[in-house]
């Protein structure tokens, strides 16, 4: 493996973090920009997963015994190191994933924000909390939260740093160990992150990485974990959820999307057009929360569409490891083939390409132009199926009601977007949309980056939520401790049962009128 990038760490050193029994069995990782070999990582087996889980559990016990403030301090040091050494991981993300550097930087920011947020909130979230007892003064009740133990994280390739390590961060500060399987196309970003976490003071071995195909390692990871975080397709998510259910372990999943953007009739057309380019084409559309459907009032169609096309055509496609590119490459040949098939199928059945619609082999083997379609109808693959590429379909609508109805007419409900000059109107419309997050006058970043609020999908777009309090507490076991004083719950032996029932009945009626009693 050779590279001319001065800031790129030695990838073979990162790969050495993966412990595999068969040290002679490897998987090659491809440079998404060029199609050439970037590096290689061990091809782990089910036995390697078991061994990694055992090593992580051995470290977890002492880690959980440390004060929350000490665990949080590790995250704050990690925050600083990620920002300081960002050029290293930006290069890695671009080379193994193919995205433009500006979109790789979003991953750096996400990891830093996530680390800071959970470092600053963990103590409050995890501390024992007093709850109301059944007999008020006589019953003292406490709620405790204990780490579940080992958290399995199965991460995708489209955001290898963010989805590789950010889901593990709240689990770690809550006192858990983590067993992470990055996608075998993009393993180096999370390997880098784990090394930096250990540099920040996390005990070596607390986070274990296994590399290899999900078809071989997914089931062993589920079998070894106490909780599972999965990000991927809806079809695979169903299988993962079924396996987790068989083991009676909980899971959280972010799955597919066919996200919609609504331009309302009072929107600033210029701002909406520019915002739509970011919403649709960030990371070449390989973003679970990116937009693939746009609904435009007929009254604004002739002003919005030309502006959106013009803004899209101004975008620069680039394989450069700098900030000059607006959009990078697709991940590999498989993803490129999917995008080509969706566009060609739509065109063959009557859709129109307003701009784009072509591969760009002159830039690299997996580049495809940002593409805008009209006339996409039911029966075309691109109508309801997730393309997961730089392709968006435009639809004219007569009214706000029609736009809401069509946006909601999907099996998916992950992230929607609304554009309007009236934020309160935008909020009202957003509340009627069947999606886990809705951004008003933004495409996806405002809701995603607001870490104090939950993020996840409705319908076939997922289970559970990441971010916010739930994003940490899901990695813990809730425990209630109730201490009874003086009198037991129930009739004392010296009181007749019928008299006790009458007294309690009167008492319950009185308590209903007492303010502050839940």
N, C-alpha and C positions, 0 to 999 in steps of 0.2 A: 504494500500500500504506500503510495506516494502522494504528496500534496504540496502545493506551493504556498499554502496559507500559513503564515507565520504563527497565528494565534491558535491553530488547531492542536489540541492535545494529542498525544500518541494514542490512537484508537486501540492498538493491541494492548496497551496498558489498561485501558478501560475494560476491554473484554476479559482481562485476567481477573476481574472482580467476580465473574461468574464461575462458580465451582461446579464442575461436572465430572462424573466418575470416568467417563470415556473421553479422555482429553484429546483424542485424535479425531473426534467427530465434530465438524464445524458447519456453520451455515454462513454463506456469503451475504454481505450487505451491499446493496447497489447504490451508487451515487445517482440520485434521482435526476440531477441536472444533465448528466452525460450518459447514463446507462452503463458506465464502467464500474468495476468493483471498487468499493470504498474501503471495506475491511471485512472482518469475519468475527463471529462469536460462537461459543460452544453450542452444540445441539444437545440440549438437556433432555433427560428422560424422566419418566414418572418417578423413578427412584431418586433422581436428583431433586425433585420437588419435595419428596419426603425428607431428605437430608437437609435441605434448605429450611424447611419448616421447623425441624428439630433445632437447628442452630439458632433460628430467630427466637423460638420460645425460651431457649436457655438464657438469652440476653434479656428478654422482655420482663422477667420477674424482678430483676434488680432495677431496671429502668422504671417500672411502675411504682417502685418503692421510693423513688426520688421525688422531692417536692415538685409540684406543678410549676413553680416559679423557675426552678432549675431547667426543667424541660422546655419551658417557654423561652428561656435565655438562649438556648441552642437555636431556636427558630429565628430570633432576632439577629444572631451572628450569621446565620445562613442567609438571611435577607441581605445583609451588607456584602457578603462574599459573592452572591449571585450578581448583584449590581456591579461590583468591582470587576468581576471576571466575565462579564456578559459576552465579550467578543468571542471567547472560546466557544461558548455554547451556541451563540448565534451562527457561527460557522458550521457547527455540527448539525443544527436543525436544518439549515439551508441545504447542506449536502445530502443528508439522508432523506429529507422530505421533499425538497425542491421548491419550497415557498420563498416568496420575496422576503428580504431582510426586515422590512417594516412589519410584516406579519409574524416573523420569528420574534421580533422585539415584543409583540403583544404577549408572547409566552413568558418572556423574561419578567415583564411587568406583572403578569398574573401570579407567577410564583412568588415574587417579592411581596405583592399585596396580600396574598393568602398567608404567607408566613407571618407577616406583621399582624394581620387581623387575628389569627388564632393565638399568637403569642400574647396579644393584649387582652384577649377575651377568655382564654382557657380557664384561668383561676376562678373567674366569676361563674362561668358555665358549670364547672366541675365541683364547686364547693357544696357541701351538704346544705340542704334547704329545709327549713321548718315548714311543715304542712299542718293543716287543721285536723285535729283528732276528732273521733266520733263523739267523745264525751267532753269536748272543749277542754276545760282546764285539767280534767282528770286523765286525758289521753294525750301524751306527747308523741308526735310523729315526725320522723325525719326521712328525707329522700336522699339516698346516696347514689353515686354513679361510679361503677367499676369498669376498667377496661375489659373488652371482650376477650382479648388475648392476641390472636393472630388475624390480621386483616388481609384478605386476598384482594389484589388489584389487577384486573385484566384490562390493559390500556390499548387504545388504537394507535394508528400511525399518523393520523392527520394533525394532532397536536401532541407530539411525542414528549415534550417537557411538561407542559401544563397537565395533560391527562395522565402522564406517567408518574409525576411526583406530587402535584397539588392535592389530589384526592387522598394521598397518604399522610400529608402534613397534619391535618386535624386528628387523624388516628394516632399518629406518633405522640403528639403533645398530650393526648388523652391517656397515654401510658401503654399503648399497644405496640406490638411489632408488626411489620408489614412484609408480605411476600408479593412481589410485583413481577408480572410478566408483561414486558413491553411487546408491541408488535414486532415480529422478527424482521420487518423491513426498516424499523427505526429504533434500534436498541440503545444507541450510544448516548442520546440526550439524557435519559434517566440514569444510565450508568455514571455519567458525569455528575448528575445532581446528587446521587448517593455518596459519591466521593467527597463532594463539597459539604454535605451534611455531616459526615464524619469529621471533616476538618473543622466544622463549627462546634464539635463537641458531642455529637451523637455517638453512642457506643458502637464500635465496629460489630457488624453482624446483626444489629437490630432490624435493619432492612435488608432483605435478601432479594436478589434478582435471578430469575431463571429465564433463559432464552430458548426459543424454539416455537414451533407452530401451535396455535391454540387447539387444533384438532387432537394433538397429543398431550398437551399440558393442561388444558382447561379443566378436565375432570379431576385430575390429581390435585390441582389447586383448590377446587371446591371441596374436595374431600379432606383437605388439611386445614382449611380456614374456619374461623369462627364467625366471619362475616365476609360478604363479597361485594366489591364495587366493580361494576362492569360498564364499559362504554363501547358501543359497537352497533351492529345492525339489529333490527327488531327480530328477524328470524333466528339469529344466534341467541339473542336475549331470551327468547321463549325457552330455548333448550337449557340455557344456564339457570333460569329461574326455576325450571322443573327439577333440575338436579339439586339446587339449593333447598328447594322445598322438601325433597326426599330426605335430606339431612337435617331438616328443621333448623336451618340457619337463615338469618335474614339477609336481604340483599338490596342494593340500590343500583339503578340502571338508567343511563341516558342512552336512548336508542335513536331510531331514525326520525326524519322530519321532512315535510314538504311545506316549508314555511312561506307565509304570505305577507305581503306588504300592501297596505291600503293607503292610497292617496285620496284624502278627502277633498271636497270641492272648494275648501277655503285654504288649501295648502299653498305655501310658497313653492312654486313649481321648480324654480332654479335650485333651491336647497334640497328639495325632494329628489331631483334628478341626480345630483352629486352624491347625496346620501345613499341612494339606491345602488350606485356603483360599488360603494364600500360594502353595502349589505349583501350584494349578490356575488361579488368577485374576490372578496378577501380569501386568501389561501387558495386561489383558483376555484372557489366554490366548494372546496373540500372541508366544509365546516358544518357540523350538525345543525347549527343555528343560523346558517345563511339563508337568504331568500331565493326561492325558485318560482314564486308566483307573485305578480303585481296586478292589483285591481285599480283601474283609473277611471274616474268619471268621464263620460263622453264629452262633457263640457270642457274638460281639461286635456283631452286626448291629443289634440293638435298642437298644444303647447308643451305638454310633458314629454311626449314620445321623442320629438326631435332633440330636445335638450338631453334626455337620457341617452339617446344614441350618440350624440356628440360627445358627452362626458365619457362614455365607454370607449369611443374611438380615440380619445386622447390618452388612454392608458398605455403605459410602456411595459412591455413584456421583456423580462431580462433574467439571465442566469447569473448575473454578477453578484459577488459576495459583498455588496454594499447597498446603500439606500436608494440607488437610482431606479430600481424597478418598482412598478405599481402592482405587478402580478408575476408570479413565478410559474413553475412547472407543475403538472400533475405528478402523482407519486410514481406511477409505473405504467407499463403497457396495458395492463388489465384495466386500469381506471380510464386511460385514454380511449380504449376500445369501447367502454361503456358509454362515454360521452358521445363518441362518434355515432354509435348505434342509436342513442336517444334522439340526436339531432336528425340523422338521416331518416329514421322512422317517421318523425314528425313531418319532415319535408315531403317525403314520399306520399304521405296521406293528406297533404294540402296545406301545411303550415308554411309561413313565410319567414325567411331570415332577414332581419333588419340590419344586422351587422354581425361580423364574426362567422362562425360556422365552419372553420377550417383548422386542421392541425398546423403547427408551425415547426416542421423538422429543421428549418434553418436555424432555429434557436436552441433546439435540443430535442431528444427523441420523444419527450412526453408533453410538449407544449401544445396548448389549444387556445384559440382566440376566445376572449369573452364574447358571449353570444346572446343575442336578444331575438326571441321568436314571437310572432303573433299567429293567431289562427290555430292554436293548439287546442284540440278537442278530445273528448272522451274517446277511448279506443287507441289513442297514441300513447306510447310508453311514457313520454315526458309529461303527460297530463296529470297522472296521480302517483307515479313511482318516483322515488328520490333519485335524481341524477348524480348528485354529489360531484358536481363539476361546475365550470363557469358558464352555466346556461340558465336563462330565466325566460318565462313566458309572460306576455302582457295580455290583459283581458279588459275590454271596455265594460263599464257598468252604468246603469241608469241612476242608481241611488246608493246612499249609504247602507240602507237595509240590504240591498242586493249584494253589495261588497261583503258585508258581515256574513251573510248566509253562505256565499260561495267560499269565503275563507274558511268557515267552519265545516264545510262539506268535504271533510278529509278524515282518514283514519288516524292521521297524525296530529299532534298538538304540542309542538316544542317551543318555538319562538316566532312571534309575529311582530309586525312593525306598523305604526300608524303615523301619517304625516298630516299636520293641520296647523293653522296659525292660532288656534284656540286650544291651549293645553288642557283645559277642563273638558272640552268636548273630546279631545283625544283620550283622556282618562275614562270618560263614560263609554266610548266605543271600545277601548281596550278591555274594559271589564266584561264586555259581552263576547269577547273572542275566546275560543276554547284552546288556549295555549298556556303552558306553564309560565312563560315570561312574555311580556309585550313591551316593546320600546316605543315611546312616543317621540317623534322627530329624531330618531336614531335607528340604526339597523339592528344591532345586537349587543354592542359593547357596554351600553349604559346599564342594562340589567345584569349582564354577566359580571361586570366589574364591581357591582354594588354588593360586596361580599356579606354584608349584614342581612341580606334578604335571600330567601331560598331560591334555588334554580333547579329546574327539572321539567319533565314533560307530562302532558296529559295523554289519554287514549293510548295508542300504540307507540308513543314516544318515550315511555319509560316508567319506572317505579321509584318512589322516594325522591329525595332532594339532596343536592350538595349545597354548600355555602350556609352561612348563618349558623344559628344555634343547632338546628337540626343536622347540619353538616358535620358537627362534632359529636353530638349526643347519640347519633345512630351507631357510633362505634363503641358505645358503652352499654353496660347492663344496669338497668334501674333496680334499685333495692329500697324497699320501704321498711323502716324500723319503727315499731309502735311500742311505746312504754306506757303501761297502764298503772295508775296510782289509785290507792284506797279501795275503789270499787271495781269489780270485774265488769266486762261488757256482758250483760245478761242479768237475769234475776238472781239476786243473792239467795242463798238457801233459806234465809229467815223471812223471805217475802213470798207470798203465794203468787203463782204464775199469773192468775187472772188479775190480781191487784197490780202487779208489775206492768201488765199490758195496758191497763187503764191509765196508770201514771205516765207511761211512755207516750201514749197517744196524746194526752194533754200536753206533755212536754214538746212533742214534735210540732203541734199546732202553735205553741207559743214561740218556738224557735223560728218558725217561718216568718214571724213578724219582727224578729230581732235583726236590726241592721248589721251588716258585716258578717253574718253567718252564711256559709256557703251551702 
